[in-house]
Amino acid sequence: MTISIAHLGPPGTYAEQAAVFYANWLVKKTGIEGILCPYPSIAQSLQAVASGQTQLAVVPVENSIEGSVTMTMDTLWQLDSLRIQLALVMPIAHTLISCATSLDKIKTVYSHPQALAQCQQWLEMFLPTVQLIPTNSTTEPLQHLENDITVGAIASSRAAQLYNLPILANGINDYPENCTRFWVVSEGEVEANYRMSSISPSHTSLAFSTPANVPGALLKPLQVFAQLGINLSRIESRPTKRSLGEYLFFVDLETDRSSVQMKSALADLSIHTEILKIFGAYNVLPISKDLI
């Protein structure tokens, strides 16, 4: 049996690396083989699942340095039939890949905006005058490096190996404990094979909008969690895109949606929210540095 897994491409991205880890974990756990399917953007990866082109997607949701990946959050809100099956936490180590012989030869550096931001201090120290150009993924510019020795790209060491390109500098991310959380997402609820089925989910993720921008509009939903003793591990606001000053709120909770407290919370939340969407209950699976 096989299952298709969408991810941000081209091959060699951190999303593909997380998808490879998940596919290996899945085949060991269930015997199901994952077939990786690269897409040009995170949104297209999620849309592939919603439209039935693939069965799962592995998408980044939060980085320990740069925070939330807004494209993932916005697309999940729009495609509200998607459900989170598992979270993966993967260490991120950036390298500068270039055919230049030294740093002083480089005039332009390409990478995904998140990667550029995660290496900002290093770039300011060692390449203060270079032009920084954002791309759709960390690996998108790699196929052009051999044609221009004044160009560099920030990507993983695995990407350098895949494209047979030299690494000019290792470990250039500003903080050594850099890591990214990914979600494994499906269309609706799926069989327990794709998650840690023997363990009760440890987290639930949801999002809501409030009826009006008035005092206490956010406080009332948050009081529901506080009164029931439910801990929030993350809360984030995003524009509704309807009007300036209107927001959606994304919340990660340290509880299973089927727990007594969470069932009570969801009932109370419906009173204080305009729209409430549950993205799923899931476990968190750390990826060891030794396995990437």
C-alpha positions, 0 to 999 in steps of 0.5 A, a space after each residue: 500500500 502506498 500514500 502520496 505526501 505533498 510538500 514544498 519543493 523542489 527536492 531538498 527543501 526542509 519540508 521535503 526532509 520532514 516528509 522523508 522522515 515521516 515517510 520512513 516513520 510511517 513505513 516502519 510503523 505500518 508498512 505503508 510506503 509514502 510517495 513524495 510529491 513536491 509543489 511550488 508553494 505551501 498553499 499548493 501543497 495544502 490545496 493538493 490534499 483538499 482537492 484529492 491530488 494527494 492524501 497527505 501534506 507535510 507543511 511548516 507551521 512555526 519556527 523557533 526564531 521567526 515564529 509562525 508560517 503565515 501561509 500555512 495558517 491562512 490556507 488552513 483557515 480557508 480550506 477548513 476541511 483539512 485536519 492535522 494528524 501529527 506534528 513533527 519538530 525538526 532541527 534546522 541547520 542552514 548552510 551557504 551554498 555557492 560555487 564562489 571561491 570565497 565570501 568576498 566574491 558573492 554579490 547576491 544571496 537567494 533563499 526562502 524569506 524564513 531562511 534569510 531571516 534566520 541567518 540575518 545576523 550572520 549575513 550582516 556580519 560576513 556579507 553586509 553588502 550583498 543583495 538578498 533575494 527571497 524565493 519560494 523555497 530554499 532549493 529553488 535557486 540551486 539549479 542556477 548556481 553553477 552558472 554564476 560564481 557571484 551568487 550564493 543560496 541558503 539551504 540545507 547540507 542535504 540540498 547541497 549533496 542532492 544538487 552536487 554543489 559546494 558548501 561555502 559556510 556551515 551552520 550560519 543560522 543565528 541561533 544553534 537551537 533553530 527548529 521548525 514545527 511541521 504538521 502532517 495534514 489530511 483531508 478530513 479525519 483519516 484512519 489511525 495509521 497515519 498518527 501515533 494511534 496507541 497514544 492519546 493526542 497531546 495537543 488540539 489546534 483550532 482557530 476562531 473569529 470574534 463577533 465584534 471588535 469590542 472590549 472583552 471580545 478575546 478575553 471571553 474565549 480565553 477565560 473559557 480555557 483558563 477556567 477549565 485548566 487548559 494550557 495554551 502552548 501558542 496563540 497567534 492573530 491573523 487579519 481576517 482580510 475583511 477589514 483593517 483591525 479585524 483578526 482571527 485567532 489561532 490557538 494550540 492547546 495542550 489537551 485532546 479534543 475528546 477530553 471532558 475539559 475540551 468538550 466543555 470548552 468547545 461548547 462554551 466557545 461557540 457562545 463567544 465566537 463568530 466562527 470556530 474551526 477545529 484543525 485536529 488533535 494530534 501528538 508531537 514527534 521530535 526528529 533527532 539531529 542524528 536522523 536528518 
